[in-house]
Amino acid sequence: MLGGTLPNGEKGSPVSTKVKARKPLWFAIITIIIWFGISGVVGPLFGNLSSVQKNDNADFLPPHVEAQKFADAYKSFTVNANKALPALVLFEGTVTQENTMATNVFLNTIATQPLVTKDGKAIAGVQKTIGDFLTSGEKIFAFPSQDGKALLANVPFDNTNAGSQLANKKPALPAVVDSIRFYTGEFAKTHGFTSHVTGFAAIFADLFGAFGGIDSTLLLTTVLVVAIILIIVYRSPVLWILPLFTALIAESLAGGVIYVLAKHNVITLDGQSQGILSVLVIGAATDYALLLIARYREELHLHDSRFESMKKAWRGVVEPIVASGSTVTLGLLVLLLCQLKNSRGLGPVGAIGIVSSMFTVLTLLPALLIVFGRWIFWPKIPRHDDHDEKLTGIWSKVANATARSPKKFAIITTVILLIFASLITTLKATGISTTQGFTTHPDSLVGQELLLKHFPGGQSQPTQILIKQSKVAEATAALQSITGVSSVTPELEGQAIPGQPLPPVKVINGNVVLDATLSVPADSSQGRELVPTIRTAVHKIDSASLVGGISATFYDVDVASAHDRNLVIPIVLVLIAIILGLLLRSVVAAALLLITVIVSFVATLGVSAVVFNHIFKFAGADTGFPLFTFIFLVALGIDYNIFLMTRVREEAIKLGTRAGVTKGVTVTGGVITSAGVVLAATFTVLGVLPLVALAEIAFAVAFGVLLDTLVVRSILVPALVHVLGPKIWWPSKLAQESK
């Protein structure tokens, strides 16, 4: 028998087909083996990615800003300068001389206590004590509030040791804070108090706990969501496994590379960047996989050989995938121009993720599809039946409706987008405090709220002023006259212990540091707003003075964020315009697509403002929110227009522009919509982490992607192309030759 159907579903001569198939089949098998080897190397590195995070805002400032200059100058004042990270233990209850003395006796012993879990159990394999992570040589004691209803103790962490890992590969800070909470809770029960541990050490510990879900909760939820969507899209019990497996390999590759770079301080990784990396890689890789599989399935109807089908499909999608991936990559790499180190870190982190996604999908996925053969599409196995895409179905109806009344659809969708965009004036992206950054209510937030009832808001983290000794009296008077500053005291040679004489004022190189305690929380928006006033006052007295501390740090972070936004957005727009122009060989098409995505972005911010303010009731948005949303929405949103317009151009060459856009919308509608739903769903998963910043990015990107996919790409862009006709391709020859 010389002809017939092979077991794998392909037709032709078994002998000749096997001979022709042998070389590409072995090439595919070798490719898969290589990828398994790569995964074996980078997989363990990806598992340790959380250990190289840096989540301290002060570590992100550029060296030229005033808060950082103060931090550098302050190092000469104490060996613990810039190392102390306060944990504040609040004992709430009726304060007496007896329980105050008992509390101080207890606090003198807390450093010797071993690390335990939240419920007091020993941590397996960990032999450390609490004192191993505290600054050395500082006495821990409690002092009463003026209302006599609370005691407050500062437990100063050594920032370097607190950021280390324990022997069980877990971050040290949450474990130490949990231990303090257990011991203070047990003491409080027997002495008429309730206790809470707050302050920046506790807040950061709760942040670490939230980001700890990145390696487990976030990733597993993302995988589950994508798996469900792929099963619905493909209606196959097996096909969904291949794109999801490919996406996970891409995630592993990106994580391994980033781990090595972050460990050697080449890039900066924080918890937010890592969370975004997971959803970005899985979302982008799945999108690219959907495009490749859809084109491969189309080609399987046209060719006997699955190898020939893959060759044609790969050639058909490589240009739009590389173009869209390059757009996102370049947009992310522009973040390297940012002043803030965490923003700069997100640039290469995200870019590595996108490149890994492109590379994996264009190499591993084709090999997997070739090896498994046509049966992977079961139960709807594509046969060689000369079947081509027909202009039927829901996307045919959408495309034809737009073609019949393009001006009406263009006007209606534009008006809706502009109404949404007008709501952007209500967006409060002026920054939020650390305690406002949680969507849950951990103990550090409870303690912070109770702390404000008994002590000045900035008690634990005063604004610090470095000034000449001769100007101290004048500066103190000026600071005390500022509304919002509750007290001003100079730093001393030693600790001020109740009932004992005050140590002398510390003077280094003729300078003194003044601690200005604010009446509001140091990291609140009100605390930040006081910084320019304080700086103006002390700079008039001593032009060489420096103002630092938490409030100043957060203020300078906000200023740097605004600078980064104003610098990065125009550059990214220019780069995207150039890429679109080169890809589509058209200035008009590039400008049109860019404008529609910008309008969609602004509309998304407007809707986000309403949702954040009135539904989620967030206190506001982080100052970096508009920039991050812009990068993801404009760079990712343009992807779907690239996928559409490259196919429209291909069809326009054969059918003419207006018929080409109708065909293009029809044949790409299903796969692009599926890709948009996948990406929106993966970003929505960021909301499982109890952090406001990630929840806001999750909503904005998910909503914006769906807006781009369902409205801009499906209706607005096709309608505008119908209105312009062949002019859309100017100045290429297609502008004159289209029908």
Protein Blocks (a to p, Z undefined) as FASTA:
>chain_A
ZZdcdfkopacjfklmmmmmmmmmmmmmmmmmmmmmmmmmmmmmmmmmmmmgcfbfklmp
cfkbmklmmmmmmmmmpmkgokaccdddddeddddfklmmmmmmmmmmmmmpccddfkop
acehiabdfklmccehiacdddddfkopaccddddddfklmmmccfkopafklmmmmmmm
mmmmmmmmmnopacddedjklmmmmmmmmmmmmmmmmmmmmmmmmmmmmmmmnopaklmm
mmmmmmmmmmmmmmmmmmmmmmnomaccdfklmmmmmmmmmmmmmmmmmmmmmmmmmmmm
mpmblklmmmmmmmmmmmmmmmmmmmmmmmmmmmmmpmblklmmmmmmmmmmmmmmmmmm
mmmmmmmmmmnommlmpcbdcddehpacddedjklmmmmmmmmmmmlmmmmmmmmmmmmm
mmmmmpccebpafklmpfbdcfklmmmmmmmmmmcfklmmccdddddfklmmmmmmmmmm
pghiabdcdddfbdcdehiacdddddeehiacdddddfbdfkbmklmmmmmmmmmmmmmm
mmmbccedjklmmmmmmmmmmmmmmmmmmmmmmmmmmmmmmmnopaklmmmmmmmmmmmm
mmmmmmmmmmmmmmnopabdcfklmmmmmmmmmmmmmmmmmmmmmmmmmmmmmnojklmm
mmmmmmmmmmmmmmmmmmmmmmmmmmmpccfklmmmmmmmmmmmmmmmmmmmmmmmmmmm
mmnmmmlmpcbfklmmpZZ
